[in-house]
Amino acid sequence: MDQNKRTKFLRELFGWWEQNKRILPWRETKDPYKIMVSEFMLQQTQVNRVIDKYNIFVKKYSNLESLAKSKKIDLLKLWQGLGYNRRALWLKDAAIEILKMGRFPSHKEELIKLKGIGEYTSRAIPIFAFNKDYAAVDTNIKKILLSENFIHRDDGEKEIQRLADKLMPKGSSRDYHNAMMDLGSSEKYKNTIHVNRTKIQKFKNSNRQVRGKIISILVNNPIINYDTLFKEIKKDMIYFDQLRFDKIIEKLEKDKLITFDGKKITIN
């Protein structure tokens, strides 16, 4: 990596950020628990949809202990609006496992073993909680790396990570990543297409929409007859049959979001 180019980029990045940094509630804390909550919520969910939910969540479940003791129905009810409801259960599972450890893990090798935590999140939590010298690569950061010619469109994930590691300034990981995320979400990079882009699936009439609607119904009516729920879902869907409904119910049960006894569907 060209060091003069790197130095110039970092100088301009931090100069821009001083004038344009976003004020976000999870940036006001270094509590690893609250950082973990924010990172789970931000997975595949826009920042503006997370802010209010995050504030409500950390007020109700202010620490690992309170989250570990939470009831599934209360947790899922609070999670409504964020989508991907199984993240809420994975977050609770992570809290339980961390309590068993007796301390909050500060290394990515430990964090990645927890349910719901992948490569990015295992780095992001110690970056924002402990200022660890890790480089994390999300969509916004990829857009910048590509646009500024630090990476190429055909680079694989390992090569992108290697170059991201070289670019990240040691000792300033927290500020660097906040600055990169703010810059990547800015108007300047709005139309940049990042590498390894996957096709975005439509939400309307998707299985994800059905899953979300089922959970939304159940958090307000925890026990419901199978036929009643099927009719309720079917009325707003196009080309929706019982086979598809059964597969979705089976997947929800596999994810431990619901229980189905052959007649009634429940959240317990």
ChimeraX attribute file (.defattr): number of C-alpha atoms within 10 A of each C-alpha:
attribute: neighborCount
match mode: 1-to-1
recipient: residues
	/A:1	9
	/A:2	8
	/A:3	10
	/A:4	8
	/A:5	13
	/A:6	15
	/A:7	13
	/A:8	10
	/A:9	14
	/A:10	17
	/A:11	11
	/A:12	10
	/A:13	16
	/A:14	18
	/A:15	12
	/A:16	14
	/A:17	17
	/A:18	10
	/A:19	8
	/A:20	13
	/A:21	16
	/A:22	14
	/A:23	8
	/A:24	12
	/A:25	14
	/A:26	20
	/A:27	17
	/A:28	9
	/A:29	13
	/A:30	16
	/A:31	16
	/A:32	20
	/A:33	19
	/A:34	23
	/A:35	22
	/A:36	23
	/A:37	21
	/A:38	23
	/A:39	22
	/A:40	18
	/A:41	25
	/A:42	18
	/A:43	19
	/A:44	11
	/A:45	15
	/A:46	11
	/A:47	13
	/A:48	10
	/A:49	13
	/A:50	19
	/A:51	17
	/A:52	11
	/A:53	18
	/A:54	20
	/A:55	15
	/A:56	13
	/A:57	18
	/A:58	17
	/A:59	10
	/A:60	14
	/A:61	17
	/A:62	14
	/A:63	16
	/A:64	20
	/A:65	14
	/A:66	13
	/A:67	21
	/A:68	19
	/A:69	12
	/A:70	13
	/A:71	12
	/A:72	18
	/A:73	20
	/A:74	10
	/A:75	19
	/A:76	22
	/A:77	17
	/A:78	17
	/A:79	23
	/A:80	17
	/A:81	15
	/A:82	19
	/A:83	20
	/A:84	17
	/A:85	23
	/A:86	16
	/A:87	19
	/A:88	25
	/A:89	20
	/A:90	17
	/A:91	23
	/A:92	25
	/A:93	16
	/A:94	22
	/A:95	25
	/A:96	17
	/A:97	18
	/A:98	20
	/A:99	13
	/A:100	10
	/A:101	10
	/A:102	8
	/A:103	9
	/A:104	18
	/A:105	15
	/A:106	18
	/A:107	16
	/A:108	21
	/A:109	12
	/A:110	12
	/A:111	22
	/A:112	16
	/A:113	13
	/A:114	18
	/A:115	16
	/A:116	20
	/A:117	22
	/A:118	13
	/A:119	13
	/A:120	16
	/A:121	22
	/A:122	25
	/A:123	23
	/A:124	25
	/A:125	31
	/A:126	25
	/A:127	28
	/A:128	23
	/A:129	20
	/A:130	16
	/A:131	20
	/A:132	20
	/A:133	17
	/A:134	22
	/A:135	24
	/A:136	21
	/A:137	23
	/A:138	17
	/A:139	15
	/A:140	20
	/A:141	21
	/A:142	26
	/A:143	25
	/A:144	22
	/A:145	22
	/A:146	18
	/A:147	16
	/A:148	12
	/A:149	10
	/A:150	17
	/A:151	21
	/A:152	15
	/A:153	16
	/A:154	10
	/A:155	13
	/A:156	12
	/A:157	11
	/A:158	9
	/A:159	13
	/A:160	20
	/A:161	17
	/A:162	12
	/A:163	15
	/A:164	19
	/A:165	16
	/A:166	13
	/A:167	21
	/A:168	18
	/A:169	18
	/A:170	15
	/A:171	12
	/A:172	13
	/A:173	22
	/A:174	23
	/A:175	18
	/A:176	22
	/A:177	23
	/A:178	18
	/A:179	22
	/A:180	24
	/A:181	21
	/A:182	18
	/A:183	24
	/A:184	21
	/A:185	15
	/A:186	13
	/A:187	9
	/A:188	10
	/A:189	15
	/A:190	12
	/A:191	9
	/A:192	15
	/A:193	16
	/A:194	20
	/A:195	19
	/A:196	13
	/A:197	9
	/A:198	7
	/A:199	6
	/A:200	6
	/A:201	8
	/A:202	10
	/A:203	10
	/A:204	11
	/A:205	13
	/A:206	12
	/A:207	15
	/A:208	17
	/A:209	15
	/A:210	22
	/A:211	20
	/A:212	17
	/A:213	15
	/A:214	20
	/A:215	23
	/A:216	18
	/A:217	16
	/A:218	20
	/A:219	20
	/A:220	10
	/A:221	12
	/A:222	16
	/A:223	18
	/A:224	16
	/A:225	13
	/A:226	18
	/A:227	13
	/A:228	11
	/A:229	17
	/A:230	16
	/A:231	11
	/A:232	14
	/A:233	17
	/A:234	16
	/A:235	9
	/A:236	11
	/A:237	14
	/A:238	10
	/A:239	8
	/A:240	15
	/A:241	11
	/A:242	12
	/A:243	9
	/A:244	13
	/A:245	18
	/A:246	13
	/A:247	12
	/A:248	17
	/A:249	21
	/A:250	15
	/A:251	14
	/A:252	19
	/A:253	16
	/A:254	11
	/A:255	14
	/A:256	14
	/A:257	21
	/A:258	22
	/A:259	18
	/A:260	17
	/A:261	8
	/A:262	8
	/A:263	9
	/A:264	15
	/A:265	21
	/A:266	20
	/A:267	20
	/A:268	13
